[in-house]
Amino acid sequence: MYIKHFAPDKESVVLDPFGGSGVTAIEAVVLGRRAIHVDINPLANFICQQIAIAPVDLNALRKEFATIEESCRPYIDRLYASSGEKFARETAGAWYPRGLALPKNADARVIEELFTPRQLRALSRLNEQIGAIRDGVIRDLLRFTFSATLNKCNLTYSTTKGRSEGRGNSGIMHTYRYWLPKHPVELNVWNEFSNKFKNLITVKKETNQAIGENYQRLKVMHASATELSSVIERESVDYIFTDPPYGSHIAYLDLSTMWNAWLGFDVKLEDKQAEVIEGGDLEKSRDEYANLLESSLREMYRVLKWNGWVSIVFAHKDLSYWNVLIAAAQDAGLEYANTVVQESYQSSRHKRANPLSVLSGELILNLQKKRQPRRLEFDRGDGEASEILAGQVRALVCETEEGMTTEDIYNQLIPRVLERGLMNALQKTRLSELDEVLRDNFFFDDASARWYASKTMAKQGRKILALKKAKGQLALDLAREDE
Ligand SMILES: C[S@@+](CC[C@H](N)C(=O)[O-])C[C@H]1O[C@@H](n2cnc3c(N)ncnc32)[C@H](O)[C@@H]1O
């Protein structure tokens, strides 16, 4: 929706400088636009490329898979036919990442400690056979399948009681570090690889259709968002849609260590230094995060055409991060247009990473590169932060008769605070302090799970909600009758 609106011309160049797995770039090429995907993490770039690549010869892909099956499956099945304990760690001659350190907060020291000897043998055989495939495109697609196989085939994988073996989770995905559970579950590496291959075929059928020759319009670059103008021509981009890291939530490069190592991607210290995060192995401070984010905004400005737009997905509950973001955007020369609440966009992952500080609906900030940009004033609002906050919430809650959920209040409060120049007055306030302000000043109605200005308002609100619900049901019933 955003791309169609802000980059209406088919020849438009759409850039995502914090590209991740490639949602923006892939959507742009699906829509026939030109796309540039930039990420500092080689794994992210590899994933984006492999998801997007098209058209792919599915018969040739299936044929290579069958060859791999022939050379690996009997060997791997034999490994899993006997008890895992009998395998010694020494796996003579087999290649696997050796001696490479994991991040400091991991439960293991080096990558190989994340695997049983049997997993190492099976993965190593599979990796070796894939490496021998001659066709580069197919080899990479099967390396991609292999990297997805790693997600569950390591010692961070476990299941909760009562769940089937295959339906568990890797500790990495829910703790955002290399966490080793007490009772890991070991899946047959071949079966997992073969499941992932089925998924790949489904994806490639889709991308053959939806992307096809438009794949030529995608450029994937390993670079830092803080140095865009050294790899992208100045004033050449029509639209930027991006989802930058929110402070310390996920240390992507640290977390990708295992995958990058198996795939043979080298991550340099300078990449880690350029990564826009707080914390991580390099223990970056909030100021360092702010400076890096600021440089990336300056660089976005440089590569953007005049009057081009930037949309930034951001969901932090802490207003000081918003201050950093908006101040940096304005200092870079971008003009603030508005902030829009987006309910579903990728909310679950960030929310899971840090439920207390990430909003579940994400906010999208729209900015424009103008010749004479107006600046938002930040310095209005005198008095106690909690009073200012209560006043703003009151205005919001009183605007609607139906009451508001806590999430609605969070989401609408941020644009309101920004646009009314209250950023400075509230910048030290964590929006989670809002909970206190809400409890002290408003009435929470359990039945509708909404906040109201008073108990009487809640009664009224419940009636309106019930009426609306009934109307909705009526409309549904009528539609069914029509069918
Ligand atoms: C929130 S994620 C982006 C999620 C993305 N929208 C997606 O579809 O997966 C942030 C991304 O920024 C990347 N990143 C962090 N610092 C960077 C930098 N200096 N330059 C480029 N990418 C960077 C991370 O590697 C990560 O992939």
The ligand as a Gaussian input file, in Angstrom:
#p B3LYP/6-31G(d) Opt

LIG

0 1
 C       14.168000      -4.609000      12.413000
 S       15.232000      -5.419000      11.314000
 C       14.477000      -5.205000       9.794000
 C       13.351000      -6.124000       9.628000
 C       12.917000      -6.153000       8.202000
 N       11.919000      -5.165000       7.934000
 C       12.479000      -7.505000       7.771000
 O       11.630000      -7.611000       6.921000
 O       13.021000      -8.515000       8.240000
 C       16.606000      -4.433000      11.261000
 C       17.700000      -4.868000      10.297000
 O       18.680000      -3.820000      10.297000
 C       19.932000      -4.405000      10.064000
 N       20.972000      -3.439000      10.432000
 C       21.391000      -3.035000      11.647000
 N       22.350000      -2.110000      11.531000
 C       22.538000      -1.902000      10.211000
 C       23.378000      -1.046000       9.444000
 N       24.253000      -0.230000      10.021000
 N       23.267000      -1.086000       8.111000
 C       22.401000      -1.906000       7.494000
 N       21.590000      -2.748000       8.155000
 C       21.655000      -2.754000       9.498000
 C       19.897000      -5.676000      10.868000
 O       20.855000      -6.593000      10.377000
 C       18.454000      -6.140000      10.655000
 O       18.365000      -7.034000       9.595000

